[in-house]
């Protein structure tokens, strides 16, 4: 059986990264199964069949959640961003923007900004520019 979960040669990836790749694949599979059950439940007229499918879908919710938690534990910046968005009332996009702005993690390969630059290119904000 061939797996297409790698974008780089698997033998060049660390065992830890290959484990994450497996969990990413599992997460996607669980999400797909949740979606399938959601669609089936929306059209199934038989109550007993619906009960069985609903039970099966709940198992997929559990599996998705466990896969996600594993990955969040292994990728701290993702966890930090997720904590700023998940389980909060209000505007999801606003929570996402605020969580991203508050993230300490930067690209480790990025060139440091000169002192006093503030990260600005001096062109001003595009917010509200109607773009």
N, C-alpha and C positions, 0 to 999 in steps of 0.2 A: 504494500500500500504506500503510495506517495503522498507526502504532506507538503502543502504549499504555504506553510506558515513562516518560512524564512525568506528574507530578502538579501541575505548575505550567506556565504557558504557555512552550513551548520558546524562543520568541523573547525571553523575559525572562531566560533562563538563560545563563550564560557559556559560551563554547566549551569550556572545561575541564570544566565540570559536565556538559555534553551528552556529552562523550567518556566521562566516568565512567558516565553513564547507559547508554551503549552497552555498556560493559564489564560493568556489573551485569546487563544483559539477557543478554549472552553467557554470563556465569557461570551464570545460572539455566538457560539452554538446555543448556549442557554438563552440568550436574548432572542435568537431565531425561534427556538422552541416556544418561548413565552408568546411571541407574536403568532405562531401557528395556532396555539391553543386559544388565544384571544379571538382569532378569526373563526375558528371552529365553534367556539362557544356562542358567537354572535348569530350563527345560523342553525345550530342544532335544536330541533324541536323536542326531542325526547329528554325528559327530565332526568332519568337515570343515567343516560349517556352524558348529559351535561355535568352531573355530579361527579362522574368518573374523570371527565376531562378537567374539571375545576380542581380536583384533587391532584391530578398529574401536573397541572400548571403551577400549583403551590409548591410542588417539589422543585420545579424549574426556578421559581423565585428564590428558594433556599439555595440552590446550587449557584445561581447567578450571584447572590449576595456573598456566598463563601469565596467564590473566585475573585470578586471585586475586593473583598477585605484582604485576601492574600496579597493581591497586587498593590493595594494601598499601603500595606505594611512594608513592602519591598521598595516602594518608590515614594519617599517622603514628600517631595514637592507636589506630587499628585494628591497625596493625603491632605497636605496643607491647603491646597486649592479646593478640594472637595469639602473640607470642613467649613469653608467660607460660603459654600453654595447649598449643600444638602441639608434637608430638614429645617429650612427657614421659610417663614411666611414672607410674602412680598414679591417684588420683581426679581425673577430668576437672573435676568441679564445684569441687572444692577449688582446683585450679589456676586455674580461671576467677575464683573469688572473690579469690584472692591477686593475680592479675594486675590485676583491677579496682581493688583497694585500693591497688595500687602505681602506678596511672596518674596522671601529673602533670597531664594535660589536664583542664581543667574547662570548664564551659559559659561561654563568654566573655561572654554576656549576663546571667549570674547576678549578683545583688546580692552584693557581698562581705559576709562574715559579720563581725559586730562583734568587735573584739579580745577575746580571752579566752573567746569563746563555745564554741570547740572544735567547732562545728557541731552541738551537741546541743540538742535541744528540752527537755531536762530530764525526759524521760518514761521513760528507762531502755531497756534492750535487750528486744526481743521474742524473741530467740533462746531456744529451748528452752521457749517458753511454750505449745507444743502447738497453735499456730494453724495 
